[in-house]
Amino acid sequence: MTDQQTNAAAEDEAPQFSLQRIYVRDLSFEAPKSPAIFRQEWTPAVSLDLNTRQKQLENDFYEVVLTLSVTVNTGDEVAFIVEVQQAGIFLIKGLDAASLSHTLGAFCPNLLFPYAREAIDNLVVRGSFPALMLAPVNFDALYAQELQRMQDAGETPTVQ
């Protein structure tokens, strides 16, 4: 009986990670120069802005939001602007502070990225522009860079 209690206690303390839900939090597409832009030579220049944020919802549940903003110019004209906030709710238990920070800052955004990338491509194609498949992003490297920036500035990572 004591072994069963010990096993149950060990299971309660074991790290847990579970994806609860993935959803679009916000979505925007703008083609300010349509339809004239379709008559110009297509020489796209793509600009990508990427951001993540996370907050604790309750107990061991966290929301992570990955925001991708893409602006495509052709010549001096803005062809389109698209922004997607792809979010997820995650159950995360039993991690130390550093592991929790890494999970929220790199692992969760890595799970959300393919959904955001597909949403952006879908919007662009619906706007009658050529498909836009964004290249994969190394969220571990971005997380490491952000940690280094925070250490240099004397800041500590926090979950809101």
Biotite code that builds the C-alpha atoms (Angstrom):
import biotite.structure as struc

atoms = struc.array([
    struc.Atom([0.000, 0.000, 0.000], chain_id="A", res_id=1, res_name="MET", atom_name="CA", element="C"),
    struc.Atom([2.880, 2.343, 0.751], chain_id="A", res_id=2, res_name="THR", atom_name="CA", element="C"),
    struc.Atom([4.293, 1.684, -2.729], chain_id="A", res_id=3, res_name="ASP", atom_name="CA", element="C"),
    struc.Atom([0.973, 2.759, -4.266], chain_id="A", res_id=4, res_name="GLN", atom_name="CA", element="C"),
    struc.Atom([1.005, 5.986, -2.254], chain_id="A", res_id=5, res_name="GLN", atom_name="CA", element="C"),
    struc.Atom([4.629, 6.631, -3.248], chain_id="A", res_id=6, res_name="THR", atom_name="CA", element="C"),
    struc.Atom([3.817, 5.995, -6.929], chain_id="A", res_id=7, res_name="ASN", atom_name="CA", element="C"),
    struc.Atom([0.772, 8.300, -6.750], chain_id="A", res_id=8, res_name="ALA", atom_name="CA", element="C"),
    struc.Atom([2.865, 11.046, -5.127], chain_id="A", res_id=9, res_name="ALA", atom_name="CA", element="C"),
    struc.Atom([5.574, 10.627, -7.789], chain_id="A", res_id=10, res_name="ALA", atom_name="CA", element="C"),
    struc.Atom([2.951, 10.907, -10.552], chain_id="A", res_id=11, res_name="GLU", atom_name="CA", element="C"),
    struc.Atom([1.613, 14.129, -8.988], chain_id="A", res_id=12, res_name="ASP", atom_name="CA", element="C"),
    struc.Atom([5.135, 15.595, -8.982], chain_id="A", res_id=13, res_name="GLU", atom_name="CA", element="C"),
    struc.Atom([6.080, 14.374, -12.460], chain_id="A", res_id=14, res_name="ALA", atom_name="CA", element="C"),
    struc.Atom([6.198, 17.102, -15.097], chain_id="A", res_id=15, res_name="PRO", atom_name="CA", element="C"),
    struc.Atom([3.071, 17.310, -17.215], chain_id="A", res_id=16, res_name="GLN", atom_name="CA", element="C"),
    struc.Atom([2.433, 19.076, -20.516], chain_id="A", res_id=17, res_name="PHE", atom_name="CA", element="C"),
    struc.Atom([-0.838, 18.998, -22.382], chain_id="A", res_id=18, res_name="SER", atom_name="CA", element="C"),
    struc.Atom([-2.167, 21.090, -25.233], chain_id="A", res_id=19, res_name="LEU", atom_name="CA", element="C"),
    struc.Atom([-5.742, 22.028, -24.366], chain_id="A", res_id=20, res_name="GLN", atom_name="CA", element="C"),
    struc.Atom([-6.760, 24.202, -27.319], chain_id="A", res_id=21, res_name="ARG", atom_name="CA", element="C"),
    struc.Atom([-5.352, 26.034, -30.353], chain_id="A", res_id=22, res_name="ILE", atom_name="CA", element="C"),
    struc.Atom([-7.298, 28.988, -31.729], chain_id="A", res_id=23, res_name="TYR", atom_name="CA", element="C"),
    struc.Atom([-7.052, 32.192, -33.729], chain_id="A", res_id=24, res_name="VAL", atom_name="CA", element="C"),
    struc.Atom([-7.198, 35.160, -31.357], chain_id="A", res_id=25, res_name="ARG", atom_name="CA", element="C"),
    struc.Atom([-7.065, 37.875, -34.024], chain_id="A", res_id=26, res_name="ASP", atom_name="CA", element="C"),
    struc.Atom([-6.794, 37.940, -37.804], chain_id="A", res_id=27, res_name="LEU", atom_name="CA", element="C"),
    struc.Atom([-6.306, 40.823, -40.220], chain_id="A", res_id=28, res_name="SER", atom_name="CA", element="C"),
    struc.Atom([-5.680, 41.201, -43.949], chain_id="A", res_id=29, res_name="PHE", atom_name="CA", element="C"),
    struc.Atom([-5.360, 44.483, -45.825], chain_id="A", res_id=30, res_name="GLU", atom_name="CA", element="C"),
    struc.Atom([-4.572, 45.122, -49.499], chain_id="A", res_id=31, res_name="ALA", atom_name="CA", element="C"),
    struc.Atom([-4.630, 48.927, -49.613], chain_id="A", res_id=32, res_name="PRO", atom_name="CA", element="C"),
    struc.Atom([-3.730, 49.292, -53.316], chain_id="A", res_id=33, res_name="LYS", atom_name="CA", element="C"),
    struc.Atom([-6.140, 46.697, -54.742], chain_id="A", res_id=34, res_name="SER", atom_name="CA", element="C"),
    struc.Atom([-7.004, 46.299, -57.549], chain_id="A", res_id=35, res_name="PRO", atom_name="CA", element="C"),
    struc.Atom([-4.296, 48.533, -59.077], chain_id="A", res_id=36, res_name="ALA", atom_name="CA", element="C"),
    struc.Atom([-1.529, 46.473, -57.432], chain_id="A", res_id=37, res_name="ILE", atom_name="CA", element="C"),
    struc.Atom([-2.480, 43.463, -59.595], chain_id="A", res_id=38, res_name="PHE", atom_name="CA", element="C"),
    struc.Atom([-1.514, 45.371, -62.749], chain_id="A", res_id=39, res_name="ARG", atom_name="CA", element="C"),
    struc.Atom([2.040, 46.062, -61.557], chain_id="A", res_id=40, res_name="GLN", atom_name="CA", element="C"),
    struc.Atom([5.078, 43.861, -61.988], chain_id="A", res_id=41, res_name="GLU", atom_name="CA", element="C"),
    struc.Atom([5.253, 41.468, -59.018], chain_id="A", res_id=42, res_name="TRP", atom_name="CA", element="C"),
    struc.Atom([8.586, 42.079, -57.252], chain_id="A", res_id=43, res_name="THR", atom_name="CA", element="C"),
    struc.Atom([7.757, 41.230, -53.633], chain_id="A", res_id=44, res_name="PRO", atom_name="CA", element="C"),
    struc.Atom([9.817, 42.266, -50.624], chain_id="A", res_id=45, res_name="ALA", atom_name="CA", element="C"),
    struc.Atom([8.618, 40.469, -47.505], chain_id="A", res_id=46, res_name="VAL", atom_name="CA", element="C"),
    struc.Atom([8.981, 41.872, -43.997], chain_id="A", res_id=47, res_name="SER", atom_name="CA", element="C"),
    struc.Atom([8.120, 39.647, -41.017], chain_id="A", res_id=48, res_name="LEU", atom_name="CA", element="C"),
    struc.Atom([7.604, 40.790, -37.435], chain_id="A", res_id=49, res_name="ASP", atom_name="CA", element="C"),
    struc.Atom([7.275, 38.052, -34.835], chain_id="A", res_id=50, res_name="LEU", atom_name="CA", element="C"),
    struc.Atom([6.244, 38.322, -31.193], chain_id="A", res_id=51, res_name="ASN", atom_name="CA", element="C"),
    struc.Atom([5.106, 36.027, -28.401], chain_id="A", res_id=52, res_name="THR", atom_name="CA", element="C"),
    struc.Atom([3.441, 36.634, -25.100], chain_id="A", res_id=53, res_name="ARG", atom_name="CA", element="C"),
    struc.Atom([2.155, 34.398, -22.395], chain_id="A", res_id=54, res_name="GLN", atom_name="CA", element="C"),
    struc.Atom([0.034, 34.676, -19.301], chain_id="A", res_id=55, res_name="LYS", atom_name="CA", element="C"),
    struc.Atom([-1.052, 32.358, -16.574], chain_id="A", res_id=56, res_name="GLN", atom_name="CA", element="C"),
    struc.Atom([-4.802, 31.777, -16.709], chain_id="A", res_id=57, res_name="LEU", atom_name="CA", element="C"),
    struc.Atom([-5.441, 29.734, -13.580], chain_id="A", res_id=58, res_name="GLU", atom_name="CA", element="C"),
    struc.Atom([-3.495, 27.173, -11.592], chain_id="A", res_id=59, res_name="ASN", atom_name="CA", element="C"),
    struc.Atom([-1.368, 25.342, -14.158], chain_id="A", res_id=60, res_name="ASP", atom_name="CA", element="C"),
    struc.Atom([-3.068, 26.647, -17.321], chain_id="A", res_id=61, res_name="PHE", atom_name="CA", element="C"),
    struc.Atom([-1.258, 29.142, -19.559], chain_id="A", res_id=62, res_name="TYR", atom_name="CA", element="C"),
    struc.Atom([-2.197, 31.034, -22.688], chain_id="A", res_id=63, res_name="GLU", atom_name="CA", element="C"),
    struc.Atom([0.560, 31.575, -25.246], chain_id="A", res_id=64, res_name="VAL", atom_name="CA", element="C"),
    struc.Atom([-0.059, 33.980, -28.143], chain_id="A", res_id=65, res_name="VAL", atom_name="CA", element="C"),
    struc.Atom([2.180, 34.009, -31.214], chain_id="A", res_id=66, res_name="LEU", atom_name="CA", element="C"),
    struc.Atom([1.770, 37.132, -33.346], chain_id="A", res_id=67, res_name="THR", atom_name="CA", element="C"),
    struc.Atom([3.022, 37.190, -36.930], chain_id="A", res_id=68, res_name="LEU", atom_name="CA", element="C"),
    struc.Atom([2.801, 40.424, -38.918], chain_id="A", res_id=69, res_name="SER", atom_name="CA", element="C"),
    struc.Atom([3.787, 40.298, -42.570], chain_id="A", res_id=70, res_name="VAL", atom_name="CA", element="C"),
    struc.Atom([4.086, 43.302, -44.871], chain_id="A", res_id=71, res_name="THR", atom_name="CA", element="C"),
    struc.Atom([4.757, 42.703, -48.559], chain_id="A", res_id=72, res_name="VAL", atom_name="CA", element="C"),
    struc.Atom([5.848, 45.564, -50.787], chain_id="A", res_id=73, res_name="ASN", atom_name="CA", element="C"),
    struc.Atom([6.209, 45.503, -54.527], chain_id="A", res_id=74, res_name="THR", atom_name="CA", element="C"),
    struc.Atom([8.303, 48.420, -55.662], chain_id="A", res_id=75, res_name="GLY", atom_name="CA", element="C"),
    struc.Atom([7.334, 51.395, -53.498], chain_id="A", res_id=76, res_name="ASP", atom_name="CA", element="C"),
    struc.Atom([3.769, 50.144, -52.977], chain_id="A", res_id=77, res_name="GLU", atom_name="CA", element="C"),
    struc.Atom([2.383, 48.075, -50.112], chain_id="A", res_id=78, res_name="VAL", atom_name="CA", element="C"),
    struc.Atom([0.818, 45.028, -51.730], chain_id="A", res_id=79, res_name="ALA", atom_name="CA", element="C"),
    struc.Atom([-0.672, 43.624, -48.534], chain_id="A", res_id=80, res_name="PHE", atom_name="CA", element="C"),
    struc.Atom([-0.396, 43.477, -44.781], chain_id="A", res_id=81, res_name="ILE", atom_name="CA", element="C"),
    struc.Atom([-1.481, 40.390, -42.873], chain_id="A", res_id=82, res_name="VAL", atom_name="CA", element="C"),
    struc.Atom([-1.432, 39.759, -39.133], chain_id="A", res_id=83, res_name="GLU", atom_name="CA", element="C"),
    struc.Atom([-2.356, 36.630, -37.231], chain_id="A", res_id=84, res_name="VAL", atom_name="CA", element="C"),
    struc.Atom([-2.476, 36.085, -33.497], chain_id="A", res_id=85, res_name="GLN", atom_name="CA", element="C"),
    struc.Atom([-2.403, 32.317, -33.078], chain_id="A", res_id=86, res_name="GLN", atom_name="CA", element="C"),
    struc.Atom([-2.994, 31.244, -29.505], chain_id="A", res_id=87, res_name="ALA", atom_name="CA", element="C"),
    struc.Atom([-3.018, 28.108, -27.439], chain_id="A", res_id=88, res_name="GLY", atom_name="CA", element="C"),
    struc.Atom([-3.989, 27.047, -23.962], chain_id="A", res_id=89, res_name="ILE", atom_name="CA", element="C"),
    struc.Atom([-1.542, 24.668, -22.324], chain_id="A", res_id=90, res_name="PHE", atom_name="CA", element="C"),
    struc.Atom([-1.589, 22.690, -19.082], chain_id="A", res_id=91, res_name="LEU", atom_name="CA", element="C"),
    struc.Atom([1.934, 22.745, -17.666], chain_id="A", res_id=92, res_name="ILE", atom_name="CA", element="C"),
    struc.Atom([2.734, 21.245, -14.251], chain_id="A", res_id=93, res_name="LYS", atom_name="CA", element="C"),
    struc.Atom([5.782, 20.237, -12.303], chain_id="A", res_id=94, res_name="GLY", atom_name="CA", element="C"),
    struc.Atom([8.437, 22.287, -14.109], chain_id="A", res_id=95, res_name="LEU", atom_name="CA", element="C"),
    struc.Atom([11.061, 24.422, -12.418], chain_id="A", res_id=96, res_name="ASP", atom_name="CA", element="C"),
    struc.Atom([11.049, 28.141, -13.271], chain_id="A", res_id=97, res_name="ALA", atom_name="CA", element="C"),
    struc.Atom([13.732, 27.886, -15.996], chain_id="A", res_id=98, res_name="ALA", atom_name="CA", element="C"),
    struc.Atom([12.020, 24.934, -17.711], chain_id="A", res_id=99, res_name="SER", atom_name="CA", element="C"),
    struc.Atom([8.619, 26.636, -17.510], chain_id="A", res_id=100, res_name="LEU", atom_name="CA", element="C"),
    struc.Atom([10.073, 29.807, -19.031], chain_id="A", res_id=101, res_name="SER", atom_name="CA", element="C"),
    struc.Atom([11.652, 27.823, -21.892], chain_id="A", res_id=102, res_name="HIS", atom_name="CA", element="C"),
    struc.Atom([8.455, 25.843, -22.497], chain_id="A", res_id=103, res_name="THR", atom_name="CA", element="C"),
    struc.Atom([6.340, 29.005, -22.697], chain_id="A", res_id=104, res_name="LEU", atom_name="CA", element="C"),
    struc.Atom([8.928, 31.016, -24.628], chain_id="A", res_id=105, res_name="GLY", atom_name="CA", element="C"),
    struc.Atom([10.105, 28.456, -27.190], chain_id="A", res_id=106, res_name="ALA", atom_name="CA", element="C"),
    struc.Atom([8.315, 25.106, -27.129], chain_id="A", res_id=107, res_name="PHE", atom_name="CA", element="C"),
    struc.Atom([4.727, 26.422, -27.184], chain_id="A", res_id=108, res_name="CYS", atom_name="CA", element="C"),
    struc.Atom([5.362, 29.012, -29.951], chain_id="A", res_id=109, res_name="PRO", atom_name="CA", element="C"),
    struc.Atom([7.001, 26.232, -31.970], chain_id="A", res_id=110, res_name="ASN", atom_name="CA", element="C"),
    struc.Atom([3.725, 24.270, -31.744], chain_id="A", res_id=111, res_name="LEU", atom_name="CA", element="C"),
    struc.Atom([1.647, 27.316, -32.738], chain_id="A", res_id=112, res_name="LEU", atom_name="CA", element="C"),
    struc.Atom([3.793, 28.429, -35.701], chain_id="A", res_id=113, res_name="PHE", atom_name="CA", element="C"),
    struc.Atom([2.522, 25.933, -38.326], chain_id="A", res_id=114, res_name="PRO", atom_name="CA", element="C"),
    struc.Atom([-1.073, 27.022, -37.628], chain_id="A", res_id=115, res_name="TYR", atom_name="CA", element="C"),
    struc.Atom([-0.179, 30.714, -37.928], chain_id="A", res_id=116, res_name="ALA", atom_name="CA", element="C"),
    struc.Atom([1.817, 30.084, -41.103], chain_id="A", res_id=117, res_name="ARG", atom_name="CA", element="C"),
    struc.Atom([-1.111, 28.224, -42.681], chain_id="A", res_id=118, res_name="GLU", atom_name="CA", element="C"),
    struc.Atom([-3.554, 30.990, -41.695], chain_id="A", res_id=119, res_name="ALA", atom_name="CA", element="C"),
    struc.Atom([-1.315, 33.624, -43.300], chain_id="A", res_id=120, res_name="ILE", atom_name="CA", element="C"),
    struc.Atom([-0.919, 31.622, -46.501], chain_id="A", res_id=121, res_name="ASP", atom_name="CA", element="C"),
    struc.Atom([-4.684, 31.085, -46.669], chain_id="A", res_id=122, res_name="ASN", atom_name="CA", element="C"),
    struc.Atom([-5.436, 34.802, -46.278], chain_id="A", res_id=123, res_name="LEU", atom_name="CA", element="C"),
    struc.Atom([-2.845, 35.810, -48.871], chain_id="A", res_id=124, res_name="VAL", atom_name="CA", element="C"),
    struc.Atom([-4.201, 33.362, -51.453], chain_id="A", res_id=125, res_name="VAL", atom_name="CA", element="C"),
    struc.Atom([-7.776, 34.514, -50.755], chain_id="A", res_id=126, res_name="ARG", atom_name="CA", element="C"),
    struc.Atom([-6.562, 38.056, -51.436], chain_id="A", res_id=127, res_name="GLY", atom_name="CA", element="C"),
    struc.Atom([-5.538, 36.822, -54.925], chain_id="A", res_id=128, res_name="SER", atom_name="CA", element="C"),
    struc.Atom([-1.799, 37.055, -54.266], chain_id="A", res_id=129, res_name="PHE", atom_name="CA", element="C"),
    struc.Atom([0.768, 34.291, -54.813], chain_id="A", res_id=130, res_name="PRO", atom_name="CA", element="C"),
    struc.Atom([1.063, 31.785, -51.963], chain_id="A", res_id=131, res_name="ALA", atom_name="CA", element="C"),
    struc.Atom([3.288, 32.862, -49.083], chain_id="A", res_id=132, res_name="LEU", atom_name="CA", element="C"),
    struc.Atom([4.853, 30.012, -47.130], chain_id="A", res_id=133, res_name="MET", atom_name="CA", element="C"),
    struc.Atom([6.985, 31.463, -44.370], chain_id="A", res_id=134, res_name="LEU", atom_name="CA", element="C"),
    struc.Atom([10.256, 29.705, -43.611], chain_id="A", res_id=135, res_name="ALA", atom_name="CA", element="C"),
    struc.Atom([10.502, 27.751, -40.350], chain_id="A", res_id=136, res_name="PRO", atom_name="CA", element="C"),
    struc.Atom([11.537, 29.738, -37.283], chain_id="A", res_id=137, res_name="VAL", atom_name="CA", element="C"),
    struc.Atom([14.023, 28.545, -34.653], chain_id="A", res_id=138, res_name="ASN", atom_name="CA", element="C"),
    struc.Atom([12.195, 29.561, -31.476], chain_id="A", res_id=139, res_name="PHE", atom_name="CA", element="C"),
    struc.Atom([14.913, 28.020, -29.281], chain_id="A", res_id=140, res_name="ASP", atom_name="CA", element="C"),
    struc.Atom([17.492, 30.382, -30.802], chain_id="A", res_id=141, res_name="ALA", atom_name="CA", element="C"),
    struc.Atom([15.147, 33.369, -30.467], chain_id="A", res_id=142, res_name="LEU", atom_name="CA", element="C"),
    struc.Atom([14.472, 32.421, -26.838], chain_id="A", res_id=143, res_name="TYR", atom_name="CA", element="C"),
    struc.Atom([18.205, 32.163, -26.128], chain_id="A", res_id=144, res_name="ALA", atom_name="CA", element="C"),
    struc.Atom([18.786, 35.591, -27.716], chain_id="A", res_id=145, res_name="GLN", atom_name="CA", element="C"),
    struc.Atom([16.004, 37.103, -25.610], chain_id="A", res_id=146, res_name="GLU", atom_name="CA", element="C"),
    struc.Atom([17.410, 35.533, -22.431], chain_id="A", res_id=147, res_name="LEU", atom_name="CA", element="C"),
    struc.Atom([20.824, 36.985, -23.253], chain_id="A", res_id=148, res_name="GLN", atom_name="CA", element="C"),
    struc.Atom([19.299, 40.419, -23.892], chain_id="A", res_id=149, res_name="ARG", atom_name="CA", element="C"),
    struc.Atom([17.441, 40.247, -20.588], chain_id="A", res_id=150, res_name="MET", atom_name="CA", element="C"),
    struc.Atom([20.580, 39.177, -18.695], chain_id="A", res_id=151, res_name="GLN", atom_name="CA", element="C"),
    struc.Atom([22.522, 42.048, -20.251], chain_id="A", res_id=152, res_name="ASP", atom_name="CA", element="C"),
    struc.Atom([19.765, 44.451, -19.166], chain_id="A", res_id=153, res_name="ALA", atom_name="CA", element="C"),
    struc.Atom([19.540, 42.934, -15.677], chain_id="A", res_id=154, res_name="GLY", atom_name="CA", element="C"),
    struc.Atom([15.967, 41.697, -16.215], chain_id="A", res_id=155, res_name="GLU", atom_name="CA", element="C"),
    struc.Atom([14.430, 38.346, -15.326], chain_id="A", res_id=156, res_name="THR", atom_name="CA", element="C"),
    struc.Atom([11.859, 36.464, -17.424], chain_id="A", res_id=157, res_name="PRO", atom_name="CA", element="C"),
    struc.Atom([8.342, 36.517, -15.999], chain_id="A", res_id=158, res_name="THR", atom_name="CA", element="C"),
    struc.Atom([4.981, 35.038, -16.854], chain_id="A", res_id=159, res_name="VAL", atom_name="CA", element="C"),
    struc.Atom([2.127, 37.500, -16.573], chain_id="A", res_id=160, res_name="GLN", atom_name="CA", element="C"),
])
